[in-house]
């Protein structure tokens, strides 16, 4: 499907808490609307494989500090920048499943001294910014049922992450982005098709105003 302006593709990001159905929705958008799909972390690259071992709690010879884990996630995004840029400039629309905001939210939620918003966002400066971020929330009644076994899949930590997501989006410096490039969608009680039809209408009605790529 060609983009609306005919000159470059749109970059749409689906962010949100665990278990809000991001991956299901990204797959649907990709197959039904012909968006190229990127999921972060991408666990296939050498860097992604280290991230995967960390998330799945596999014992590593080299214990990773929280700082190095954060930088690995960022590096994993940088690995795909040229590819994403080329695709967008060729008119390909792209859907991304997690990106910078997950990067900041999960790391800041760890509450490690020095790893504040500024530190965590610095390594992502210059990455292509999504034209539109759709942030999925649920009623917050997540318990440990339905979570998998990965490192961050714990109720208490997820509550912290959700607070940090809100702090990030409502920061003064993100105000312009929030007014023009951001939609929050509460998916509580909706089935997959209902969520999809909401996202589809948000995506369809969004047009890019700036022909240059946005950068963080
Ligand atoms: N995550 C994801 C981070 O901590 N930092 C990041 O930069 C990104 C992109 O990794 F817990 C976390 C978020 C989540 C985990 O899980 C990835 P999924 O199920 O593959 O999205």
Boltz pocket constraint, residues with backbone or C-beta under 6 A from the ligand:
constraints:
  - pocket:
      binder: B
      contacts: [[A, 40], [A, 41], [A, 55], [A, 70], [A, 73], [A, 74], [A, 97], [A, 98], [A, 99], [A, 100], [A, 102], [A, 103], [A, 104], [A, 106], [A, 107], [A, 152], [A, 153]]
      max_distance: 6.0
